[in-house]
Amino acid sequence: MSDKFIRGNARLAKMLADQETRTEVDAIVDEMQQIDRAYKMGLAAVRHAANLTQAELAERMGIKQAALSGVENREDLLLSTLVSYLEAAGARDVTITAKLGDRTIEMPLPKREGQKR
């Protein structure tokens, strides 16, 4: 074997020492952070649009305020959690919309348990 083993952190440091690679990685990290910020602001914006505090929305969801804060700051949510959040904020007939080429597909999401659609 011509290459000697290099531990992961050392390999990463070596790769990031290359300015072009470092620039690409920094750009990707920055884009991911912007997406995360927009996502977090999106959930809070829904709550603000409904004129609700975290405590009020948490009560409607049947969870504690600290748990709701965690939902708003989480990077990945179950669809059922998102539906619960949106419906507790007053949204009805929650759907996911996707563009596939020139077609738009809408998928209704199931209501929270105990609610009728």
Sequence and secondary structure as in RCSB ss.txt:
>XXXX:A:sequence
MSDKFIRGNARLAKMLADQETRTEVDAIVDEMQQIDRAYKMGLAAVRHAANLTQAELAERMGIKQAALSGVENRE
DLLLSTLVSYLEAAGARDVTITAKLGDRTIEMPLPKREGQKR
>XXXX:A:secstr
  S    HHHHHHHHHHSHHHHHHHHHHHHHHHHHHHHHHHHHHHHHHHTT  HHHHHHHHTS HHHHHHHHH S
   HHHHHHHHHHTT  S EEEEEETTEEEEEE    TT   
